[in-house]
């Protein structure tokens, strides 16, 4: 049986939903969070929520499925929420205490595993250098040169965990900036939201991409299929965006994402052309080739430059944001390529999703 046959295509997608259903738990932390949200309106603010789960944080893998899904579930309350879940859970003190403990574990792991430093220009310059030949751990090179259609579809499905809310995590940092940095970042966000044209909002373009590839364009449709390495790239954005103390890290992350998008988007378009994807699938990435080449310069010179003119002490946080982004993207690439390059190739989606 071929790899294509081993990983059959999903059923035709239903109409997109604006709100996701609660995901399936993956361990004691996510079980505690999901059970609490599913039980109805939140209890009295002084009542403990998932109190026994606090002891599980210390032993949980900060990059693992359970903690990452629990964080993702908590953060979604700040975005579109969940079908049937009370909006009043968003700021419930008991849930926030548990979330805070999980955030500290995740943040401690990132700080442990990311090199420090204050050389912002050096950290950004490293993103612009690609090794000669086909990089061993580059997902987009793999998709362009040898990937199959089912691998392209898996990649699109997994990236939907972020792209269906593209730019929303970064919007949290706008009120934490001032002057030129605020103006420049707001301009980039405006482009992400369609530049005044609702039909061009990047979230909508990605839903079109999913539909064109025969995938489910519903918000949150592939969270259950997403491994921890995918969830971590998104929970990091929410963690940085929701903490004012990490505004420098969020700016560094955003710059890293925009700097690396244009060349990777070009390779995805080439992969789509080779594999026969339709025009609605291509459009999302062709839009990013041009837009993010401009955004790169705005973020480097106006957003980061403006931030550090006012707050030079945040240089280390900017470097941290850049390097944390690289770390988590490398972990995701390793997960995808380890499975796709296995003999025989294996799905990168979670087996029990």
Buried (B, 14 or more C-beta within 10 A) or exposed (E): EEBEEEBEEBEEBEEBBEBBBBBBBBBBBBBBBBBBBEEEEBEEEEEBBBEEBBEBBEEBEBBBBBBBBBBBBBBBBBBBBBEEBBEEBBEBEBBBBBBEBBBEBBBEBBEEBBEEBBEBEEBBEBBEEEEEEEEEBBBBBBBBEEBBBBBBBBBBBBBBBBBBBBBBBBBBBBEBBEEBBBBBBEBBBEBBBBEEEEEBBBBBBBBBBBBBBBBBBBBBBBBBBBBBBBBBBBBBBBBBBBBEEBBBBBBBBBBBBBBBBBBBBBBBBBBBEBBEBBEBBBBBBBBBBEBBBBBBEBBBEBBBBBBBEEBEEBBBBBBBBBBBBBBBBEBBBBBBBEBBEEEEBBBBBBEEE
